[in-house]
Amino acid sequence: MSRILISGYYGFNNAGDDVVLYGIISALRREQPNISLAVLSNQPDRTTSLFGIPAYNRWSLPVIMRELMKSDMLVMGGGTLMQDVTSPRSVLYYLGIVTIAKMLGKPVVFYAQGFGPILKRISRTLIKRVVNHVDVITVRDYESGDDFKACGVTKAPIYVTADPAMTISPSDVSDERGRELLSGLFSDLTKPLVAVSVRDWKQEQAFKQAIARASDMFVEKGWNVLFLPMHFPSDLAPSREIIGMMQSSGAQLLDESVTFHDIMSVLKQCDYVVGMRLHSLILACMLQTPFTGISYDPKIDRFVERAGMPSAGHITQLDESSLLSLLKERISRLDREREMIREHSLILAREASKSSELVLKALQRS
């Protein structure tokens, strides 16, 4: 039985990265049900409990080497691993694992990767030297493929697919848990529901006032407004801050630590999503729920464009009146919006499934 070790940003209580891993596992098992999978994680016990596969300490070099030696392939799984804007150590860490795998003679696949931003010349040099030895690269958007090439990655084949979360079937997402969580927050679940996903970004503050006014607009129109943290607990503070800026009362915050399964279930109950976090938008798309994106990073713009949904612009230039006008227009024609997101969702789901197919082809060749 073939064994694949998956490496990525797992075990950090980030729902977006958790759904990436879930999408990878689901897609690979759909293609090959008996495949053996393991993952490197910051919280191995929690990851094993959530996903039902063995998880190992991502910080232990002896453990990483042992698990690579036991595996037939390394999959660098999803997300934007090649970036140094949050920390220059990210590129060093992931390229280090790739280097060890290649020294051990293991095939390596980059799975539905995003790319960048890359700010440091040394990061670009290392990416060129190491990633050219990778067996297959799949990227989640065209721009990421171009960015790899611009870094000098010309020897490894690059395929454009889509985010692994798009391979999750909406029918596999429970309704019951979402309704249970929402019933504890709202007295009337017959009202339409908008989920708002925000995060802090550098020293930016002005965008919060615009989102507060937009949330007021939803309340005034008879909607339930839910602030949904995708990264717990770091998204709690900006959510509370925006709720405190609102003129209306009634907006609620899901302030308990929940699993990515719970978050998907809550999002399945939503009629609209306003999101800064990338995977609030990706999950909305997977669930065929219309959304508006608010950008702080090119990855948001790239996905919003592929999903055929609107962007309210970058947080540094977010205009309150423009945001309100955009949202009023979009929610006034929800049926049309639902049809548009459904069409794009099905296309992206087909694209996303290509990553697992390419992994298994590479495994067969090794």
N, C-alpha and C positions, 0 to 999 in steps of 0.2 A: 504494500500500500504506500503510495506517495505521501510525503510529508512536506508541508509548506510552513515556514516561519514568517510571521507578519510583523513588521516594524512600523511604528508611527507614533503619533502623539496620543497615546492611550493611557487611561488611568488617572486623568487629571480633572475629572468631574465636568468635562466639557461635552454637552449633549451632541454638539455637531460632530466631534471626532468619534463619539460612540456610534452615531448612526452611520458614519463612514465604515467603521469596522463591521457593524451589523450588515451593511450592504455588501461588503466584500465577502463575508462568510456565507451569506445567503446566496449570492451569485455563484460562488465557487461550488457550493454544495448542490445547487440546482444543475450545474453542468456535470458534476462528478460526486454523487451522494456519499461515496465511501472514502472521500479524501480526508487525510489527517491534517488538522490545522493546529497551530500554536501561535502565541502572540507575546511580544515583549510589552510590559506595562509598568507604570509607576505604582499601581496598586494591584499586584497580581491576584490576590484572593478575591477582591471585588470584581475584577475583570472576569475571572473564571466563573464567579457566581452569575454575572450578568449575561455572559455569552456561551457558557457551557463548553469552553475549550480550555486547554491548559495555558496558563499565563505565567510568565517568568520575569524576574527583576531586570528592568531595562538599564539599570545603572551598574550591574555587576559584569565586568569583562569576562571572568571565567564562565559565568552562566551563559552569556551571549555566545561565546565560542563553543561551549558544549552543545547548546541548542542548534547552532548552525551546523555543527558536525553531524548531528542526528537528522538534519533536514535535507531534502532534495532540492529545495529552492528557497530563496529569500524574496519576499514580496514587500516592497516599500509602499505602505498602504495608504493611499488617499491623502487628502489635505494638501497643505502647502508646506512641504518639508524643506524645500530649497528656498529659504528666505533668511535674511539676517537683520531684518528691521526690529524684531523683538529682542534678538540676541545673536551675536556672531557665533555663539556656541552651537546653535541649531544645525547649521551647515556642517560644522566639524563633526558633530555627533553622528548625524545620519550618514555622511560620507565615510566616516570611520567604520560603521557597520557594513556598508557596501564593500569597502576595501577588504575587510576580514573575510567576508563571504567569497569574494573573488580569489583571495589567496588560498582559500580552502577548495577552490574549484567548483563553487556553487553558482548556478545561474541566478541572475537577479532581474526582477521585473519591477519597474516603477508603475504603480497602479493608479490611474486616474489622477495624476498629480496636477496641482496648481504650480505656479512659479512666481517667486519674488514677493515683495521687492528685494533686490540684491543691491546693497549700497557699497560694499567693500570690494576692492580689486582682488584681494586674496581669495574671497569667496568665489568669484568668477573663475579664477585660475584653478582652484580645486575642483569646481564643478566640471570644467573642461577635462581635466586630467582623469577624474574618477568616473564620471557618468558616461564617457565614451566607451567604457568597458561593460556597461550594462547591456543585457541581452535584448530587452524590449522596454520601451517607454510608452505608456498611454497617458494622455493629458486630458483634463476635463474641459478645456476650451482651446480654440485655435491660437489665441495670443500666448498661452503658456508654451505651446509647441514652438512658436516663433522665438520666444524668450530663451528656451533651451538652445536653439540653433544659434542665437545671437551670442550666447556664452561659449560657442565653439563646439557644442555637442552635435557632431555631424556623422559619427560612425554608428551610433545606436539607432535602430529604426524607431520612429515616433509616429504614433497613431492618435488621432483626436477621437475621444469617446465622450463620456460625461461623468458627473459625480456618482460614486457608488450608491449613494442614498437613493438615486433615481431607480435602482433595480428593486427596491422594496415595493411589494404589492400593497396598495391601499386596503385590500380585503384582509391582509394579515395584521392590520392595525386595529386594536380593540376599540370599540365605542364605549364600553362599560366604564373603564377606569377614568376616561376623560369626563364623562358625565358625573361620576362620583366626586371628582375633584372640583368640578365647577359648581355642583350643587351646594358645596360648602362655602362658596364665595358669592353666589348670586341667588337672589330670591325668585327670579323669573327667568327660567332658561328658554322661554319661547322667544325672547328678544334676539335679534341678530347679534353675533359675537365677533368682535375684532380683537386679535392678539397683537400686542406691541412688544417687539423685542429690541432692546437698546443695550448699549455698552458705553463705558467711558472710553474716550480716545484722546490721549495726550492731555493738553490743557483746554480742549475745546469745551465751551459752555453754552454758547448762544443757541445751538441747535436744540437744546433741551426745551427752551421756551416755545419754539415752533412745534415741537412734538406735543407739548402740553396743550397748546391751542387746538391742535388737530384732535387730540383725545377729547377735549371739551366738545368739539363739533360732533363727534360720534355719540357722546352722551346726550347732547341736545336733540339728536335725531332718533333717540330711543334705542341705542345700541348698548349692550354690555361691553365694557372695555377691560381687557385683561392684560396686565404687564407680565410677560413670560420670560424669566431668566433662562438663557440657554447655557450660560457658564455660571455655575453656583460655587461660591456666593458672590463672585465679583460683580455680577449684573444686578444684584439687589440694590446697591446704593444709588446708581443712576436712575433706576426705576422708581425708587422712593422719592428721589429728588424731583423727578418730573411730575409724579402724582401730587407732590406738595405745591407745585407751580400751577396746577389746574384750578380753574374757577368753579368747575362743577364737582360734585361729590359722586361717589359710586364706583369709580374705577378701582379695580382690585389687583393685588399682586400675589402671584403664586410664590409664596416666600418659604416653602418647605423644600427640602432636598428630595427630588424625585428622579426616577430613572428616565432614560431616553425613551423607553416604551411609554411611560406616562406622558411625556411631552408630546410624542406623536399622537397619542390618544386625545389629548386636549386640542391639539391643532386640527384633528379630524372634525371637531365640533365647530370650528370657526367658519365664518362666512367671508372674512377678509383678514389679511395679515399686513402689518406695517413693520418692516424689519431692517435693522442694521446688521444683526448677526447673519452670516451667509446661510447657515443651515436652517434658520427659521424660514428663509425664502425657498431653499431647496426642498425642505419637507412640505411646505405649502404647495409647491409645484408638484411634487410626488403625489400629494393628496388631492390635486386638482382644485386647489383653493386660490382664488385671485389674490394678488399682493402688490404692494408698492415697496420698492427698495430705497433705502437711504444709504449712500455710499461713504465709506471711510477708506476704502482700499480698492484697487482695480479689480480684484476678484469679484466684488459685488456687481460692478458695472458689467463685467463679462457674463456673469450668470443671468442677470436681469435681461440682458439683450437676447441671450439664447432662449430664455423662457417667454419672450414676447410680452413681458410686463413692463410697466413704467418705472423709471427712477425719478426720485424727487431731487436728485443732485447730490453733491458732496456736502458733508456736514459743515464744512467751513463756509459754505455759501448757501446754506439752507434758508430759503425765504418763506416766512410764515404764510403770507397771502398766496404765494404760488403753491405751497404744499396743500393748503386748504382747498384751493380751486381744483387741483389735481384729484384729490381724494373725493371731493363732492361729485366731480364728473364720473369717476370710476364706480363709485357705489350706486350712482343713479342708473347704471346699466349693468347690474351684476350678472344677469343671464348671459349677456354678450361676453363679459369678462370670463365667466366660467367656461364657455365654449372655447375661447381663445386659449386659456391655460390648459384645458383638456387636450387640445390638439398638440401643443408644445410638449406637454408632459409625456404623451405617448411616444413622440419622436425621441425625446431625451432618454426615456427608458430603454428604447431599442439601442440607442447609441451606447448607453452605459453598460449594457450586457456584453458588448464586444470586449471589454477589458478582461473579463473572466475567461472568455474563449481564447484570447491571446495568451493568457497565463498558462492554460492547460496545453496549448500547442507548444509553447516554449518548454514546458515540463516534459512533454513527449520526446522532444528533440534532444533533451539533455542526457 
